[in-house]
Amino acid sequence: MSLSNTQCTKVLSNSYVYRLETESFQKMVKFWGATLVGVGDVREGLANEFRHLPLAVSLAVSHPPIAMGLVRKKTVTAYTNSFPAVDAVLEKVQKRTVSYLRSLGWKAFAIPPDTDRYDPSFAARLYPLFPHKTAATCAGLGWIGKNGLLVTPEYGARLSWATVLTDAPLTASDNPYTRGQCNKCTRCVDICPAAAITPDEWVRGNCGPKINVTACAEQLRKNHSVLGTYICGLCVLACPLHR
């Protein structure tokens, strides 16, 4: 997409930077392969290291059909959210977004997808400072479900996420999510074999849904003894908000 989608603004130094048209920018990023794109004002959730980058571009790529993630063996059924092809697309879109913003004179910093969480690189060590959930909820793309995962109206929790922090003059969403929208639905609560999920709804500023991480981890160990891998994912599979 050409720079005709931006407005050129002269600055005092007689050089030029480009003011982005947010809608055109989002369409372009989707053209590159993103399923969902949103912009959020994340100043309240930023660590000091990121105060100069007040906006977050939240990126997501949807997972393939459910059948491709189902794993069954003996009496155990699980769902994996590990899809290397999806991760490759997400990383490509993120890198292209960063390069594009920088080429126009704005700062851009990539918080890698969760699949890179154990990467020893500098960026991967910043996860505790800025989670993708903050970017997505501030951008109005989704909320934190009772299962503790990002949930969207279109895809439930079946998405992989990445974030680009920037100082580009994009327009942030005026409809951020500040509380959960699962309402009376308890499908993930009911299906959890470890009874690790409670029906509590997420509210921004609180500690979030109360997940019994010890019980969840024990269930993953049980599944590993049968499946050979630490997966469960039934709470993802049970969510009715997916295509």
Buried (B, 14 or more C-beta within 10 A) or exposed (E): EEEEBBEEEEEEEEEEBBEBBBEEBBEBBBEBBBBBBBBBBBBEBBEEEBEEBBBBBBBBBBBEEEEEBEBEEEEBBBBBBEBEEBBBBBBBBBBBBBEBBBEBEBEBBBBBBBBBEEEEEEEBEBBEEBBBBBBBBBBBBBBBBBBBBBBBEBBBBBBBBBBBBBBBBBBBBEEBBEBBBBEEBBBBBEBBBBEBBBBBBBBBEEEBBBBBEEBBEEBBEBBBEEBEEBBBBBBBBBBEBBE
